[in-house]
Amino acid sequence: MLLALLLMAVAQGASARAETLKILAFGDSLTTGLGLAGEEAFPAQLQAALRAKGHDVRIVDAGVSGDTAAAGLARLDWSLGEGADGVILELGANDALRGIDPAATRAALEETIARLKARGIEILLAGMRAPPNMGPIYSAAFDAVYPALAQEHGLLLYPFFLDGVAAREELNQSDGMHPNAAGVAVVVKRILPKVEALIARIRANGS
């Protein structure tokens, strides 16, 4: 009898652990937290915020500083490893800074999305905006990439990853581009409802 109870407890514990969702924060230096301590970066702050709200979720830092959308695509398979339940896809800032053709950025993001969907992984697409110095024609073409992809592929969209943080000196590091710890906290607070929607989709679809 005692052995049976012990086995049941072990099985229940394993089942509970299996329910922990794995979400990849897949992006560039904005994701991985260039210039910040690990606990200050986006993945850690987001995980803490979600757990504070009762979500059994592990956020995996899959950001690489300097990555373009094409570079992210090139490392997608090994970054996923054994897989994930969901992905927060944040790429494109470096494309805009380098003036890469928005059509090329879109193509790389679209292929990334296709590969994730083929594996049954839910996606939250985090949009980016071109810097003003790129000019209105480039900015219009680049900024349109994210809503178009979200609509075409039925994705959750957070329109601008740096919403509420971009161009605010007190929320950025000295380079004026990367959020400081307080800036990341603003990003997390604003994106949190969309991440909760992602979690709801994962649970509903049994991913």
C-alpha positions, 0 to 999 in steps of 0.5 A: 500500500505504501509503495503504491502511494509513493509511486502515485506521488512520484507520478503526480510530481512528474505530471506537474513538472510536465505542465511547466510551459517552455517559452523561448524568447528568441531575438537579439540584444533587446531580448538577451539584455545587452549590458544588463545582469541576467536577472535584469534582462527581459527573459528573467523579468518576464518569467518573474512577472508571469510566475507572480501571476500564477503561471507555471512557465519557464522563459528561455533566453534565446537571444543573440546580440547583433542578430538580424532576422536572417541570422536568427533563422540560421540558428533557429533549429539548434536554438529550439533544441528539443522544442518549445511550447511557445516562442516570443519572436523579436527580431528585426531591429538590427535589420533596420539599423543596417538598412536591410531591404524590408522584403529580405527581413520579411522573408526571413521572418516568414520562414522562421514563422513557417518552421515554428508552425510546422512544429506546432509551436505557438508564436507571439510576434514582437514588432519593431520600428525603423529609426527615423533617420532611415527616412519615411519610405524605408520606415513605411515599408519596414514598419508594415512587415510585422502587422502584415505577417501577423494577419497573414499567419494568424499570429498574436502581435505586440506591435512595438517591442520598445513601446513606452521605452524608445527615446526615453533617456531615463529608461535606456542605457547610455547608448540610447538604444538598449533598455536599462533594468527599469526600461525592461520592466516597462517592456515586461509590464506592457507585453505581459497581456500578450504573453498571457494570451500566448499562454492561453493559446498554448493551453487551449491547443494542448501544445 
